[in-house]
Amino acid sequence: MSVSESLSQITDRIASVAKSADREPSSVELVAVSKVQPSERIEAALAAGHRLFGENRVQEAETRWKSLRPRFADLRLHLIGPLQTNKVRPAVALFDCIESVDRPKLARALAREFEAANKRLPCLIQVNTGEEPQKAGVLVQDLDDLVGLCKDELGLPLDGLMCIPPIEEAPAPHFALLADLAHRHGLPTLSMGMSGDFETAIRHGATRVRVGSAVFGPRPNGEKPSSAA
Ligand SMILES: *Cc1c(COP(=O)(O)O)cnc(C)c1O
């Protein structure tokens, strides 16, 4: 299947599960995760009119999007992978949303860079719902403090929460947990659901799904979503 066919198929699936959950199809955004994908597949998605993409590494994203970005004024790029504080400057320069805020040090560095660059990007906090030691994300028990720091002390434009459930577990309880946490904090955006489970995520309230291989085909290096660190 071509990238443009996959895109329209995924869009249809999103619309139909949204409707069955009594939601507007437009209430779910599709982030096409382009990490590691060959450029002709990305060009194909752009040619099909898709404009919202996710990348998990700053440097790779810079290389890939530097030449493409000026050609598409309405392009939006989301950082969905772990961010080191020494990469905050280029990340803020390149991306339109940071979905992976997961610790106080990073939140402070982002606040400083927003000030310096006079730019305020919407941020999501990544929650490590499965408490996996190798995975990025704040632990549920530390979320209240991090939300408080971001919103009250630093004034970050905090929009919502993001999670990547453990590969070997059923994702639904993780999505339900994330939805509950976002609701409790009054955060509207829920970024959850990938190629294998985005329909389940939408049933649990996802407002944004991050879909890579189901849009573009398998990643050439076989990289898994959790191996982004
Ligand atoms: C790679 C990745 C995805 C997409 O994974 P697929 O299974 O290819 O859809 C989604 N979110 C994050 C954070 C990722 O790193």
PDBQT file of the ligand as one rigid body, heavy atoms in Angstrom, charges set to zero:
ROOT
HETATM    1  C1  LIG A 301       8.067   5.481  17.194  1.00  0.00    +0.000 C 
HETATM    2  C2  LIG A 301       7.071   6.115  18.061  1.00  0.00    +0.000 A 
HETATM    3  C3  LIG A 301       5.690   6.065  17.750  1.00  0.00    +0.000 A 
HETATM    4  C4  LIG A 301       5.127   5.345  16.542  1.00  0.00    +0.000 C 
HETATM    5  O1  LIG A 301       5.231   3.964  16.668  1.00  0.00    +0.000 OA
HETATM    6  P1  LIG A 301       4.502   2.974  15.617  1.00  0.00    +0.000 P 
HETATM    7  O2  LIG A 301       4.338   1.724  16.361  1.00  0.00    +0.000 OA
HETATM    8  O3  LIG A 301       5.411   2.874  14.447  1.00  0.00    +0.000 OA
HETATM    9  O4  LIG A 301       3.201   3.600  15.255  1.00  0.00    +0.000 OA
HETATM   10  C5  LIG A 301       4.820   6.727  18.593  1.00  0.00    +0.000 A 
HETATM   11  N1  LIG A 301       5.253   7.399  19.682  1.00  0.00    +0.000 NA
HETATM   12  C6  LIG A 301       6.556   7.448  20.020  1.00  0.00    +0.000 A 
HETATM   13  C7  LIG A 301       6.957   8.199  21.228  1.00  0.00    +0.000 C 
HETATM   14  C8  LIG A 301       7.505   6.827  19.222  1.00  0.00    +0.000 A 
HETATM   15  O5  LIG A 301       8.803   6.884  19.584  1.00  0.00    +0.000 OA
ENDROOT
TORSDOF 0
